[in-house]
Amino acid sequence: MYLCDKVIIFMEGLVSYTINVNGRLMDLSEPQVMGILNVTSDSFYAASRQQTDEGILKRAQQILEEGGSIIDIGAYSSRPGANDVSPKEETERLSHALELIRNKYPKAVISVDTFRADVARICVEKYKVDIINDISAGEMDKKMFDTIAELNVPYIIMHMQGTPQNMQNSPHYNNLIQEVFYYFSKKVQLLRDKGVKDIILDPGFGFGKTIEHNYELLDHLQDFGIFELPVLVGISRKSMIYKYIGGDPESSLNGTTILNTISLLKGANILRVHDVKECKEVVKIVKKMEECATLTSNNR
């Protein structure tokens, strides 16, 4: 079997999606690249941390110039064992960064990484944030689902076992895939009942999962198509790479590129990354493979 024949198997069943970002439709038929901007002091990958005005704007510019279509801003580190950040401090960090970026790049599509409903509301209502990215899928703030329904913005829900403070304390599943799917089926139904239209699923690589859990989840990524919703993969420079092959976050770009390629072939619609340029190259190459697969299929 040729490589293009294998790509056909992956590509034939894929569905195209769009999401509404402040009245503009974002087409996910070509996977989108979300660049990470952390306004924190303790996120796991040092190069993603920016706290000065110059650093924040330089990182936003880099994401956009390298082809990122979404800037994802976080002010609360969710690395394993991270310290808690108060709502006040999180809001202040985000407000400062959002004001800078909105003034410089008013049309940029911005996602905010927060699990707090009140923080989400301020970011959307005051700074016109386009997307809310919630690592807890409403588990850490019971007001979040109602808030998202009122704000009417695309909502990324992630699977996590536990909280950032305890999620890696011996994570256990009787059946990982069944439990993750059941989790999402309940969340999606609750959101649909509240009228939320644009829902994006994030399997939560590295959040309450062992290395084996992460690779099992990746192996079944194409099965998330059963939900008929866009899927976001955030695998960039994570410990499932360097704890397995050696190294550290700084040396994990090659592993990240490999896993992003696999993710695209298995149907990922959005890739959340530190390295936008390299990820855009992956998207371009996989798209070429898809074109080759389509041509081969049509000529049969």
Buried (B, 14 or more C-beta within 10 A) or exposed (E): EEEBEEBBEBBEEBEEBEBBBBEEEBEBEEBBBBBBBBBBEBBBBEBBBBBEEEBBBEBBBBBBEBBBBBBBBBBBBBBBEBEEBEBEEBBEBBBBBBBBBBEEBEEBBBBBBBBBBBBBBBBBEEBEBBBBBBBBBBBBBEEBBEBBBBBBBBBBBBBBBBBBEEBBEEBEBEEBBEEBBEBBEEBBEBBEEEEBEBBBBBBBBBBBBBBEBBBBBBEBBBBBBEBEBBBBBBBBBBBBBBBEEEBEBEEBBEBBBBBBBBBBBBBBBBBBBBBBBBBBBBBEEBEEBBEBBBEBBEEE
